[in-house]
Amino acid sequence: MEEKEPETLKERLWRIIFEAETPLGKAFDVVLLWAIVLSVLAVTLESVDSIRESHGGLLKAIEWVFTVLFTAEYLLRIALVRRPLRYITSFYGIVDLLSCLPTYLAIFLSGAHSLMVIRILRLLRMFRVLKMVSHVRGGETIMRGLMESRAKIFVFFFTVFLFSVLAGTLMYLVESGEEGTHFTNIPISIYYAIVSITTVGYGDMVAITTIGKILTSFYVLTGYAIIAVPTGIVTSELLKSHLGDPTSDACPGCGVHGHLPDANFCRKCGDKLE
């Protein structure tokens, strides 16, 4: 019986960073998720003036710690995959890069004129939270259902839009002649109809006439009735497109997850799965 060759350091790091089945892999994912949450929390707190004035130095230090951590993770992923360019140009590769760049760019962009640019760039750090999506196993199933139902959803959206236009026009005809009315033109009336149909109800516009109030009640009840339609469409497509639970195995070539249990090749780059 041939003895199995011991894993190299690269193989061991691969299993820790890209696989979630081993204890070390799970621990790495948990630590990474907490780091993402804490880094987003630090950025959020830094946007509050009072907190930034009293703890700005600490928050900047924390931000640099997370930036170095995510940079090391990004470089490790590039070094471990067989096809680095595939990973770099993938969705999560771009997200990983965006999670690190703004902090470094802020070093070189200085001066009063560029303060607004720096502030906008710093908001890009919030993209880190998107990396959490890769750990939700049902995410791709939901996206597949949405893509399969996009034609039906478009028809539903277009129908609701036409109904909103007609409903808004009707409200304009009923309300426009009243003193103190908010329905001064058809676009504003269509806005009111959309707000009513979606049951949002901002309260910035109200019907004055009795007929207008009756129509508004009808719009709200209609909105409740049609809310379930897109849910049913997507659910139906989810049931049709469900092909089994994906595994957490990562492709050695590009690092993507979400392959079916009987898959032999990567669904993205075509590399053979081990």
Secondary structure as a PSIPRED ss2 file (coil, helix, strand):
# PSIPRED VFORMAT (PSIPRED V4.0)

   1 M C   1.000  0.000  0.000
   2 E C   1.000  0.000  0.000
   3 E C   1.000  0.000  0.000
   4 K C   1.000  0.000  0.000
   5 E C   1.000  0.000  0.000
   6 P C   1.000  0.000  0.000
   7 E C   1.000  0.000  0.000
   8 T C   1.000  0.000  0.000
   9 L H   0.000  1.000  0.000
  10 K H   0.000  1.000  0.000
  11 E H   0.000  1.000  0.000
  12 R H   0.000  1.000  0.000
  13 L H   0.000  1.000  0.000
  14 W H   0.000  1.000  0.000
  15 R H   0.000  1.000  0.000
  16 I H   0.000  1.000  0.000
  17 I H   0.000  1.000  0.000
  18 F H   0.000  1.000  0.000
  19 E C   1.000  0.000  0.000
  20 A C   1.000  0.000  0.000
  21 E C   1.000  0.000  0.000
  22 T C   1.000  0.000  0.000
  23 P H   0.000  1.000  0.000
  24 L H   0.000  1.000  0.000
  25 G H   0.000  1.000  0.000
  26 K H   0.000  1.000  0.000
  27 A H   0.000  1.000  0.000
  28 F H   0.000  1.000  0.000
  29 D H   0.000  1.000  0.000
  30 V H   0.000  1.000  0.000
  31 V H   0.000  1.000  0.000
  32 L H   0.000  1.000  0.000
  33 L H   0.000  1.000  0.000
  34 W H   0.000  1.000  0.000
  35 A H   0.000  1.000  0.000
  36 I H   0.000  1.000  0.000
  37 V H   0.000  1.000  0.000
  38 L H   0.000  1.000  0.000
  39 S H   0.000  1.000  0.000
  40 V H   0.000  1.000  0.000
  41 L H   0.000  1.000  0.000
  42 A H   0.000  1.000  0.000
  43 V H   0.000  1.000  0.000
  44 T H   0.000  1.000  0.000
  45 L H   0.000  1.000  0.000
  46 E H   0.000  1.000  0.000
  47 S C   1.000  0.000  0.000
  48 V C   1.000  0.000  0.000
  49 D H   0.000  1.000  0.000
  50 S H   0.000  1.000  0.000
  51 I H   0.000  1.000  0.000
  52 R H   0.000  1.000  0.000
  53 E H   0.000  1.000  0.000
  54 S H   0.000  1.000  0.000
  55 H H   0.000  1.000  0.000
  56 G H   0.000  1.000  0.000
  57 G H   0.000  1.000  0.000
  58 L H   0.000  1.000  0.000
  59 L H   0.000  1.000  0.000
  60 K H   0.000  1.000  0.000
  61 A H   0.000  1.000  0.000
  62 I H   0.000  1.000  0.000
  63 E H   0.000  1.000  0.000
  64 W H   0.000  1.000  0.000
  65 V H   0.000  1.000  0.000
  66 F H   0.000  1.000  0.000
  67 T H   0.000  1.000  0.000
  68 V H   0.000  1.000  0.000
  69 L H   0.000  1.000  0.000
  70 F H   0.000  1.000  0.000
  71 T H   0.000  1.000  0.000
  72 A H   0.000  1.000  0.000
  73 E H   0.000  1.000  0.000
  74 Y H   0.000  1.000  0.000
  75 L H   0.000  1.000  0.000
  76 L H   0.000  1.000  0.000
  77 R H   0.000  1.000  0.000
  78 I H   0.000  1.000  0.000
  79 A H   0.000  1.000  0.000
  80 L H   0.000  1.000  0.000
  81 V C   1.000  0.000  0.000
  82 R C   1.000  0.000  0.000
  83 R C   1.000  0.000  0.000
  84 P H   0.000  1.000  0.000
  85 L H   0.000  1.000  0.000
  86 R H   0.000  1.000  0.000
  87 Y H   0.000  1.000  0.000
  88 I H   0.000  1.000  0.000
  89 T H   0.000  1.000  0.000
  90 S C   1.000  0.000  0.000
  91 F H   0.000  1.000  0.000
  92 Y H   0.000  1.000  0.000
  93 G H   0.000  1.000  0.000
  94 I H   0.000  1.000  0.000
  95 V H   0.000  1.000  0.000
  96 D H   0.000  1.000  0.000
  97 L H   0.000  1.000  0.000
  98 L H   0.000  1.000  0.000
  99 S C   1.000  0.000  0.000
 100 C C   1.000  0.000  0.000
 101 L H   0.000  1.000  0.000
 102 P H   0.000  1.000  0.000
 103 T H   0.000  1.000  0.000
 104 Y H   0.000  1.000  0.000
 105 L H   0.000  1.000  0.000
 106 A H   0.000  1.000  0.000
 107 I H   0.000  1.000  0.000
 108 F H   0.000  1.000  0.000
 109 L C   1.000  0.000  0.000
 110 S C   1.000  0.000  0.000
 111 G C   1.000  0.000  0.000
 112 A H   0.000  1.000  0.000
 113 H H   0.000  1.000  0.000
 114 S H   0.000  1.000  0.000
 115 L H   0.000  1.000  0.000
 116 M H   0.000  1.000  0.000
 117 V H   0.000  1.000  0.000
 118 I H   0.000  1.000  0.000
 119 R H   0.000  1.000  0.000
 120 I H   0.000  1.000  0.000
 121 L H   0.000  1.000  0.000
 122 R H   0.000  1.000  0.000
 123 L H   0.000  1.000  0.000
 124 L H   0.000  1.000  0.000
 125 R H   0.000  1.000  0.000
 126 M H   0.000  1.000  0.000
 127 F H   0.000  1.000  0.000
 128 R H   0.000  1.000  0.000
 129 V H   0.000  1.000  0.000
 130 L H   0.000  1.000  0.000
 131 K H   0.000  1.000  0.000
 132 M H   0.000  1.000  0.000
 133 V H   0.000  1.000  0.000
 134 S H   0.000  1.000  0.000
 135 H H   0.000  1.000  0.000
 136 V C   1.000  0.000  0.000
 137 R C   1.000  0.000  0.000
 138 G C   1.000  0.000  0.000
 139 G H   0.000  1.000  0.000
 140 E H   0.000  1.000  0.000
 141 T H   0.000  1.000  0.000
 142 I H   0.000  1.000  0.000
 143 M H   0.000  1.000  0.000
 144 R H   0.000  1.000  0.000
 145 G H   0.000  1.000  0.000
 146 L H   0.000  1.000  0.000
 147 M H   0.000  1.000  0.000
 148 E H   0.000  1.000  0.000
 149 S C   1.000  0.000  0.000
 150 R H   0.000  1.000  0.000
 151 A H   0.000  1.000  0.000
 152 K H   0.000  1.000  0.000
 153 I H   0.000  1.000  0.000
 154 F H   0.000  1.000  0.000
 155 V H   0.000  1.000  0.000
 156 F H   0.000  1.000  0.000
 157 F H   0.000  1.000  0.000
 158 F H   0.000  1.000  0.000
 159 T H   0.000  1.000  0.000
 160 V H   0.000  1.000  0.000
 161 F H   0.000  1.000  0.000
 162 L H   0.000  1.000  0.000
 163 F H   0.000  1.000  0.000
 164 S H   0.000  1.000  0.000
 165 V H   0.000  1.000  0.000
 166 L H   0.000  1.000  0.000
 167 A H   0.000  1.000  0.000
 168 G H   0.000  1.000  0.000
 169 T H   0.000  1.000  0.000
 170 L H   0.000  1.000  0.000
 171 M H   0.000  1.000  0.000
 172 Y H   0.000  1.000  0.000
 173 L H   0.000  1.000  0.000
 174 V H   0.000  1.000  0.000
 175 E H   0.000  1.000  0.000
 176 S C   1.000  0.000  0.000
 177 G C   1.000  0.000  0.000
 178 E C   1.000  0.000  0.000
 179 E C   1.000  0.000  0.000
 180 G C   1.000  0.000  0.000
 181 T C   1.000  0.000  0.000
 182 H C   1.000  0.000  0.000
 183 F C   1.000  0.000  0.000
 184 T C   1.000  0.000  0.000
 185 N C   1.000  0.000  0.000
 186 I H   0.000  1.000  0.000
 187 P H   0.000  1.000  0.000
 188 I H   0.000  1.000  0.000
 189 S H   0.000  1.000  0.000
 190 I H   0.000  1.000  0.000
 191 Y H   0.000  1.000  0.000
 192 Y H   0.000  1.000  0.000
 193 A H   0.000  1.000  0.000
 194 I H   0.000  1.000  0.000
 195 V H   0.000  1.000  0.000
 196 S H   0.000  1.000  0.000
 197 I H   0.000  1.000  0.000
 198 T C   1.000  0.000  0.000
 199 T C   1.000  0.000  0.000
 200 V C   1.000  0.000  0.000
 201 G C   1.000  0.000  0.000
 202 Y C   1.000  0.000  0.000
 203 G C   1.000  0.000  0.000
 204 D C   1.000  0.000  0.000
 205 M C   1.000  0.000  0.000
 206 V C   1.000  0.000  0.000
 207 A C   1.000  0.000  0.000
 208 I C   1.000  0.000  0.000
 209 T C   1.000  0.000  0.000
 210 T H   0.000  1.000  0.000
 211 I H   0.000  1.000  0.000
 212 G H   0.000  1.000  0.000
 213 K H   0.000  1.000  0.000
 214 I H   0.000  1.000  0.000
 215 L H   0.000  1.000  0.000
 216 T H   0.000  1.000  0.000
 217 S H   0.000  1.000  0.000
 218 F H   0.000  1.000  0.000
 219 Y H   0.000  1.000  0.000
 220 V H   0.000  1.000  0.000
 221 L H   0.000  1.000  0.000
 222 T H   0.000  1.000  0.000
 223 G H   0.000  1.000  0.000
 224 Y H   0.000  1.000  0.000
 225 A H   0.000  1.000  0.000
 226 I H   0.000  1.000  0.000
 227 I H   0.000  1.000  0.000
 228 A H   0.000  1.000  0.000
 229 V H   0.000  1.000  0.000
 230 P H   0.000  1.000  0.000
 231 T H   0.000  1.000  0.000
 232 G H   0.000  1.000  0.000
 233 I H   0.000  1.000  0.000
 234 V H   0.000  1.000  0.000
 235 T H   0.000  1.000  0.000
 236 S H   0.000  1.000  0.000
 237 E H   0.000  1.000  0.000
 238 L H   0.000  1.000  0.000
 239 L H   0.000  1.000  0.000
 240 K H   0.000  1.000  0.000
 241 S H   0.000  1.000  0.000
 242 H C   1.000  0.000  0.000
 243 L C   1.000  0.000  0.000
 244 G C   1.000  0.000  0.000
 245 D C   1.000  0.000  0.000
 246 P C   1.000  0.000  0.000
 247 T C   1.000  0.000  0.000
 248 S C   1.000  0.000  0.000
 249 D C   1.000  0.000  0.000
 250 A C   1.000  0.000  0.000
 251 C C   1.000  0.000  0.000
 252 P C   1.000  0.000  0.000
 253 G C   1.000  0.000  0.000
 254 C C   1.000  0.000  0.000
 255 G C   1.000  0.000  0.000
 256 V C   1.000  0.000  0.000
 257 H C   1.000  0.000  0.000
 258 G C   1.000  0.000  0.000
 259 H C   1.000  0.000  0.000
 260 L C   1.000  0.000  0.000
 261 P C   1.000  0.000  0.000
 262 D C   1.000  0.000  0.000
 263 A C   1.000  0.000  0.000
 264 N C   1.000  0.000  0.000
 265 F E   0.000  0.000  1.000
 266 C C   1.000  0.000  0.000
 267 R C   1.000  0.000  0.000
 268 K C   1.000  0.000  0.000
 269 C C   1.000  0.000  0.000
 270 G C   1.000  0.000  0.000
 271 D C   1.000  0.000  0.000
 272 K E   0.000  0.000  1.000
 273 L C   1.000  0.000  0.000
 274 E C   1.000  0.000  0.000
